[in-house]
Amino acid sequence: MKFTAKQIADILEGEIEGNPEAEVSKLSKIEEGTEGSLTFLSNPKYNPYIYTTKATVAIVNKSFVPEKEIKVTLIKVENAYKSFSRLLEFYNEVKNNKTGRENPNFIAESAVIGDNEYVGAYAYIGENVVIGNNVKIYPSSYIGDNVVIGDNTVIFAGVKIYSETVIGKNCKIHSGVVVGSDGFGFAPDENGEYKAVPQIGNVIIEDNVDIGASSTIDRATLGSTIIRKGVKLDNQIQIAHNVEIGKNTVIASQTGIAGSTKIGENCMIGGQVGIVGHITIGNNVKIQAQSGIGKSLKDGEVVQGTPAFGYSDYSKSYVYFKNLPKLASTVNRIEKELNAQKINNE
C-alpha cells in the first residue's frame, strides 16, 4: 500500500513542508530510514538524524525548526509521537481489513455469521455458533459448537476455541491461543490411579480483552472461568479452571494462575509469577516479576519474592541477602575473637 504525504497529512490534520506528492509504502525508525519510508521525530535526542535520514516523509512537532537544509518532506503536527501512534493504528486497520471467505473452510449450516466477516482458509466453525459483525477469523482456526463471538473481534491464525465459550466485542486473540480446554482436574480412585473429573463449565471473555500468543484459558469444572472487560494478557500465560480476572488487569508473560483464584480490578502482574489456587487478590495490587503468591492479598498491596511479601520490606531484605557472605565472614571472625578471649581468660 502506498500513501502520499498529503493523504497522511489529511489523516493527521498536519501541515506539509516539502513535496505533498511524496509517496511512502513502509515505516521506519528515523536512524534507519530508507527511501519510500515514513518516520517520525519527537525526541530532541534524535534531531541529528533528521538531516541524514533517507526516509521520504517524517512526522515532526510543529515547534521543530530545522537548523540546516533537509531533504525529507515534513508533516508538522501538535504531537509527533501521538500522531505516529494514531497512524500505526490506522495502518493496522487497513492492513488487516480482510473480508470474505477463503476456501476450503467448514461452516456448519446452523452457524450464524454477521456482516463484513472474514473467514480464512481451513477455518472450522461448528454447530450453533453465533458470530457478530466485522469479525475476522484467520486461517486454521477452530471455533467449537455453541461458541458466541461479539462484533469487531479478531481471531488470529491457529486459535482453538472450545465449545460453549463466550467472547465479547473488540477482542484480539492471537495465534496459538487455546480457550476452553479442560481444567486440570483429577481424583485418585481406590487403586490410586488418577481419573479425570469432567469439566462441564465454560469460559467467558468480556469486551476489549487482548490475549497474547500461545496462552491457555481452561474451562470451568462448573460455572465459568471469567476474563473481565479490558484485561490484557501477554504471551504464554496459563489460566486454570474457575479463575476470575477483574477488569483492566494486565498480566505479563509466563505467569500461571491455579484454579478458583479470584483477581481484582486494575492489577499489574509481572512475568513468571506463580499464583496458587483458591485465594483472592484485591483491586489495584502489583506483583513484581518472578514472585510466588501463596496467600490472599488485600487491595493496593505491592509484593515481591517467593513467598511474596511487601515490596519495601523485600528491597530492604535483599540488601542484607546479597551481603550474606560478608556478614557470615564478620560473624565467624567475631566468634573466633570471642573464643580466643575466653581461652585467655581461663
Residue pairs with C-beta under 8 A, 6 or more apart in sequence:
1 25
1 94
1 95
2 23
2 24
2 25
3 23
3 24
3 25
3 38
4 20
4 21
4 22
4 23
4 24
5 16
5 18
5 19
5 20
5 21
5 22
5 23
5 24
5 56
5 57
5 73
5 75
6 16
6 20
6 21
8 14
8 24
8 38
8 57
8 59
8 75
8 87
9 15
9 16
9 20
9 75
11 86
11 87
11 90
12 59
12 75
12 77
12 83
12 86
12 87
13 77
14 59
14 75
14 76
14 77
14 83
15 62
15 75
15 76
15 77
16 73
16 74
16 75
16 76
17 73
17 74
17 75
17 76
18 57
18 72
18 73
18 74
19 73
20 73
22 56
22 57
22 73
23 36
23 56
24 36
24 37
24 38
24 55
24 56
24 57
25 36
25 37
26 34
26 36
26 37
26 38
27 37
27 38
27 39
27 88
27 91
28 34
28 37
28 38
28 39
28 55
29 39
30 39
30 40
30 41
30 46
30 49
30 50
30 53
30 55
30 58
31 46
31 49
31 53
33 39
33 49
33 53
33 54
33 55
33 58
33 72
34 54
34 55
35 54
35 55
35 56
36 56
37 54
37 55
37 56
37 57
38 55
38 56
38 57
38 58
38 59
38 87
39 53
39 55
39 57
39 58
39 59
39 72
40 58
40 59
40 60
40 80
40 81
40 83
40 84
41 47
41 49
41 50
41 58
41 59
41 60
41 61
41 64
41 80
42 60
42 61
42 79
42 80
42 81
42 84
50 58
50 60
50 64
50 66
50 70
50 72
51 66
51 68
51 69
51 70
53 72
55 72
56 72
56 73
57 72
57 73
57 74
57 75
58 72
58 73
58 74
58 75
59 74
59 75
59 77
59 80
59 83
59 84
59 87
60 74
60 75
60 76
60 77
60 80
61 76
61 77
61 78
61 79
61 80
62 76
62 77
62 78
64 74
64 76
75 83
77 83
96 136
96 154
98 118
98 120
98 136
99 116
99 117
99 118
100 117
100 118
100 119
101 107
101 117
101 118
101 119
102 119
102 120
102 121
102 123
102 139
103 121
104 121
104 122
105 119
105 120
105 121
105 122
105 123
105 124
105 125
106 123
106 124
106 125
107 113
107 119
107 123
107 125
108 125
108 126
108 127
108 128
108 129
108 145
110 127
110 128
110 129
111 125
111 126
111 127
111 128
111 129
111 130
111 131
112 129
112 130
112 131
113 119
113 125
113 129
113 131
113 135
114 131
114 132
114 133
114 134
114 135
114 151
115 133
115 134
116 133
116 134
117 131
117 133
117 134
117 135
117 136
117 137
118 135
118 136
118 137
118 138
119 125
119 137
120 137
120 138
120 139
120 140
120 141
120 157
121 139
121 140
122 139
122 140
123 137
123 138
123 139
123 140
123 141
123 142
123 143
124 141
124 142
124 143
125 131
125 137
125 143
126 143
126 144
126 145
126 146
126 147
126 163
127 145
127 146
128 145
128 146
129 143
129 144
129 145
129 146
129 147
129 148
129 149
130 147
130 148
130 149
131 137
131 143
131 148
131 149
132 149
132 150
132 151
132 152
132 153
132 169
133 151
133 152
134 151
134 152
135 149
135 150
135 151
135 152
135 153
135 154
135 155
136 153
136 154
136 155
137 143
137 155
138 154
138 155
138 156
138 157
138 158
138 159
138 175
139 157
139 158
140 157
140 158
141 155
141 156
141 157
141 158
141 159
141 160
141 161
142 159
142 160
142 161
143 149
143 155
143 161
144 161
144 162
144 163
144 164
144 165
144 180
145 163
145 164
146 163
146 164
147 161
147 163
147 164
147 165
147 166
147 167
148 165
148 166
148 167
149 155
149 167
150 167
150 168
150 169
150 170
150 171
150 207
151 169
151 170
152 169
152 170
153 167
153 168
153 169
153 170
153 171
153 172
153 173
154 171
154 172
154 173
155 161
155 173
156 172
156 173
156 174
156 175
156 177
157 175
158 175
158 176
159 173
159 174
159 175
159 176
159 177
159 178
159 179
160 177
160 178
160 179
160 181
161 167
161 173
161 179
161 180
162 178
162 179
162 180
162 181
162 203
162 219
163 180
163 202
164 180
164 202
164 203
164 219
165 179
165 180
165 202
165 203
165 204
165 205
165 219
166 202
166 203
166 204
166 205
167 173
167 179
167 205
167 209
168 205
168 206
168 207
168 208
168 209
168 229
169 207
169 208
170 207
170 208
171 205
171 207
171 208
171 209
171 210
171 211
172 209
172 210
172 211
173 179
173 211
174 210
174 211
174 212
174 213
174 215
174 235
175 213
175 214
176 213
176 214
177 211
177 212
177 213
177 214
177 215
177 216
177 217
178 215
178 216
178 217
179 203
179 205
179 211
179 216
179 217
180 202
180 203
180 217
180 218
180 219
181 216
181 217
181 218
181 219
182 196
182 199
182 218
182 219
182 241
183 199
183 218
183 219
183 220
183 221
183 225
183 240
183 241
183 242
183 259
184 218
184 240
184 241
184 259
185 196
185 197
185 199
185 221
185 241
185 259
186 194
186 195
186 196
186 197
187 194
187 195
187 197
188 194
188 195
189 195
197 221
198 221
199 218
199 219
199 220
199 221
199 241
200 221
200 222
201 219
201 220
201 221
201 222
201 223
201 224
201 225
201 241
201 242
202 219
202 220
202 224
202 225
203 217
203 218
203 219
203 220
203 224
203 225
203 226
203 227
204 224
204 225
204 226
204 227
205 211
205 217
205 227
206 226
206 227
206 228
206 229
206 230
206 231
206 247
207 229
207 230
208 229
208 230
209 227
209 229
209 230
209 231
209 232
209 233
210 231
210 232
210 233
211 217
211 227
211 233
212 233
212 234
212 235
212 236
212 237
212 253
213 235
213 236
214 235
214 236
215 233
215 234
215 235
215 236
215 237
215 238
215 239
216 237
216 238
216 239
217 225
217 227
217 239
218 225
218 239
218 240
218 241
218 243
218 259
219 225
219 241
220 241
220 242
221 241
221 242
221 259
222 242
223 242
224 242
225 239
225 240
225 241
225 242
225 243
225 244
226 243
226 244
226 245
227 233
227 239
227 245
228 244
228 245
228 246
228 247
228 248
228 249
228 265
229 247
229 248
230 247
230 248
231 245
231 246
231 247
231 248
231 249
231 250
231 251
232 249
232 250
232 251
233 239
233 250
233 251
234 251
234 252
234 253
234 255
234 271
235 253
236 253
236 254
237 251
237 253
237 254
237 255
237 256
237 257
238 255
238 256
238 257
239 245
239 257
240 256
240 257
240 258
240 259
240 260
240 261
240 277
241 259
241 260
242 259
242 260
243 257
243 258
243 259
243 260
243 261
243 262
243 263
244 261
244 262
244 263
245 251
245 257
245 263
246 262
246 263
246 264
246 265
246 266
246 267
246 283
247 265
247 266
248 265
248 266
249 263
249 264
249 265
249 266
249 267
249 268
249 269
250 267
250 268
250 269
251 269
251 273
252 269
252 270
252 271
252 273
252 289
253 271
253 272
254 271
254 272
255 269
255 270
255 271
255 272
255 273
255 274
255 275
256 273
256 274
256 275
257 263
257 275
258 275
258 276
258 277
258 278
259 277
259 278
260 277
260 278
261 275
261 276
261 277
261 278
261 279
261 280
261 281
262 279
262 280
262 281
263 269
263 275
263 281
263 285
264 280
264 281
264 282
264 283
264 284
264 285
264 299
265 283
265 284
266 283
266 284
267 281
267 283
267 284
267 285
267 286
267 287
268 285
268 286
268 287
269 275
269 286
269 287
270 287
270 288
270 289
270 290
270 291
271 289
271 290
272 289
272 290
273 287
273 289
273 290
273 291
273 292
273 293
274 291
274 292
274 293
274 306
275 281
275 293
276 293
276 294
276 295
279 293
279 294
279 295
279 296
279 297
280 296
280 297
281 287
281 293
281 296
281 297
282 296
282 297
282 298
282 299
282 300
282 301
283 299
283 300
284 299
284 300
285 297
285 298
285 299
285 300
285 301
285 302
285 303
286 301
286 302
286 303
286 311
287 293
287 297
287 302
287 303
287 304
287 308
288 302
288 303
288 304
288 305
288 308
288 311
288 314
290 306
291 303
291 304
291 305
291 306
291 308
292 305
292 306
292 307
292 308
293 303
293 307
293 308
294 307
294 308
295 307
297 303
301 310
302 310
302 311
302 312
303 309
303 310
303 311
303 314
304 311
304 314
304 315
305 314
308 314
320 327
